[in-house]
Amino acid sequence: MKNIILTSVLALGSVTAVSAQQAIETPKFGDNWSLGINGGVTTPMSHSAFFGGMRPVVGLDLGKKITPVFKVGAEAVFGINTSTQNGRGPRSKNAFDDSYLGAYGAVNLFNLFGGYPGTTRPFDIDLRAGAGWGRSFETEIADFNYFGTKFGLDFNFNVTDNLTIAVSPAFLWNMTTTPVRQSTASYDKNRANFQLTAGVTYNFGGNGFKVVEPYNQAQVDDLNSQINTLRGAVGALDAANAALKAQNGELEAQNEALRNRPAQVVTQVKNNLESVRYIFFKLGSSTIGADQQPNVEMIAAYLNNHPGSKVVIKGYASKDGPEDVNIRLANQRAQSVKDALMKRYKIPASRIVAEGQGIGEMFEEESWNRVAICILEAK
């Protein structure tokens, strides 16, 4: 018995140490309460046959888990009166032979030695120790009260977080020599009863303990440093993004200006009778007409007479028709003159530059702007 008491004291003393090894989120006051009802049998440890003196008991239990390891509670146990029926012993005036009201503390051995896993185990064991007030109901002598202590085990089968079925063997000692009032405070089997009960307990709120990561200042400081670094990077990215947006806006404005800019045309050509020749075309055509062949021949003759000279051919179109067609036609007219010089008069391509200039506005007579202007360049 001394070993049982010593074990209980050591277990209760270890609760704080074990709890310190894990960080448990503080539960609410209403969490982890439980209410149980149980029934079983009790029998004296001496002066009676073990089974012959056995009688039924019923009880209620109200408890609260303070930590995953430690629980406190109060219990009431009532021995049902069977002496009237079997004719043995003093006859009680009530439905109960005796009662016990006490408080207790319990230690969950699995969580104590195995650590709290963060969830409810399917099975665990509580070591329970308590003390309270007992009362025996008599007829031949006066009813008497006594101080009692109780030790036992709870074998808990946790069906769910909320529902537990327990089988509980326990010993209850009468610490007072009856019917004398003074306490002898000794554990004597002649004043002990054995109880075996089974019951159902409902756990309000289920498993109200949550394991959280222990607070680590070094980790917090490191995370804060990383956050500040990321904030700086985000700020830099925001600034770069704003600059890109501004640059994009400028490019959009330039692009819009280019879209709206009128086609560049040559509005004036130096009219030098010795260096400039004109080859005119019909509306919508890039074919050199027979009446314009003499002008092409004059250009070829000049190039042949001056081996180091070159010719720059600039093709134009009038405003008649779609702009994109006229731009293409201007280029074709310049190319047509170049092809004639190369194919018919064998002028090398390296001495000829041909380019379309788009819509011409050189002449007030619109039809004259359908022209290829050939500028002779002497070496």
Secondary structure, 3 states (H helix, E strand, C coil): CHHHHHHHHHHHHHHHHHHHCCEECCCCCCCCEEEEEEEEEEEECCCCCCCCCCEEEEEEEEEEECCCCEEEEEEEEEEECCHHHHCCCCCCCCCEEEEEEEEEEEEEHHHHHHCCCCCCCCEEEEEEEEEEEEEECCCCCCCEEEEEEEEEEEEEEECCCCEEEEEEEEEEEECECCCCCCECCCCCHHHEEEEEEEEEEEEECCCCCCEECCCCHHHHHHHHHHHHHHHHHHHHHHHHHHHHHHHHHHHHHHHHHHHHCCCCCCCCCCCCCCCEEEEECCCCCCCCCHHHHHHHHHHHHHHHHCCCCEEEEEEEECCCCCHHHHHHHHHHHHHHHHHHHHHCCCCCHHHEEEEEEEECCCCCCHHHHCEEEEEEECC
